[in-house]
């Protein structure tokens, strides 16, 4: 009788340990997915802000500039195709491109802050 009770308690303990390990695995998976989603949203917000600033500086004309704090490390490149300027930003997993009405000459890796200026109708990175 005592052996049967001990066996039942052992089986219940094993089931409980199995459920705990499944719960821990599920929670780490949820955290990983939440972190990825957070980084994607952070990139989208930064992308929208950066593209809006570029359009604003372009519209305001020569001599205007604005700074933007970067919450992520970004790779920024610009190119011109068929007389249309494009600005492309990317990080490890995300990338976005934007058509601008001004010529853009911003290329490189940027980490903390970026100052964008309009010099003679050309959008550039104004180094501090």
N, C-alpha and C positions, 0 to 999 in steps of 0.2 A: 504494500500500500504506500509506504513512504517513498519507495523508488518511483512509483507511478506519479506521485505528486511532484517529486523532484524533476522528473522528466517533463512534466507539463510546464513547470516553471522555467525550465531550460528552453523549451520550445517558444514560450511566450517571450522570454528575454531575447532570443534570436530574431523573432519577428519584430520586436521593438527596435533592435539594433539595425535591422534591414530597413525599416521605415525611416529611422533617423538618417541613415546614410543616403537614402533616396531624397529625403528632404534637403539635406545639405547640398547634394548635387544640383537639385532644382534651384535652390536659392543662388548658388554661384552662377548658374546659367542665366537666371533672371538679371543678376547684377551685371554680368557681361553684356547682355543685350541692352540694358538700360544705359550703360556707359557708351556703347556704340551709338545709340540713338541720341544721347546728349551731345556727343561730338559732331554728329551729322547736323543737328539743329544749330549748334554753335557756328559751324561752317556756313550754313545757309544764312544766318543773320549777318555774319561778317561779310559774306559775299554781297548781300543786298546793300549793306551800308557802304562798302567800298565802291560798288558800281554807281550808287546814287551820288557819292562824293565826286567821282570822276565826271559824271554828267553835269553836276552842279558847277564844278570848276571850269568845265568846258563852256557852259552857258554864260558864266559870269565874265569870261574874257581874260585878256592878258593881265598878269600881275597878281592874280588871286591864288590863294593857296589854303589848304586845310590839312590838319593832321588827324590821323585815326589811330587809336590804340588797337593793336592786334592781340587777340586772345589766343590765337593759334599761330604756329609757324606756317608761312605761306610761300609758295613759289609763284612768282608773277612773271608773265611774259606778254609781250605785245607784238603784233604783226599787222601787216597791211596786205589785203587781198583785193584786187580789182578796185583800188582807190577807196577801200573801206577799211577802217582801223578796227582791230579787235583786241580786247584785253582778256587774258586767260589767267585765272587763278586756280591753284590746286594745293592740296596737302596730301597726306599719305593715301587717302581713300577717295577723296572727292575732287571734282574738277568742274569748273564753270567758265563759260566764255560770254563776252558781252560786246556788242557792237557799239562804237562810239562815233560821234560826229566830229570829234577833233582827232588829230594825229596823236598817238600815244607812244611814249618811249619809256616804259618802265619794265625792267628785266632784272631778275635776281631772286634771292632768298631773303625774306623779311621776317623778323621775329617779334619785336616789341612795339615799335611805332613806325608809321609811314607818313611822310609829309608829301602831299601831292600838290603840284603847282602848275599854273598855266603860263608858259613863257612863249610869247609870240604865236599863240594858237596851238602850241604843242604841249601835251600833258606829260610832265616828267616827275621823277622822284627827286624832291629837293632834299639833299642830304643835310643833316643838322651840322 
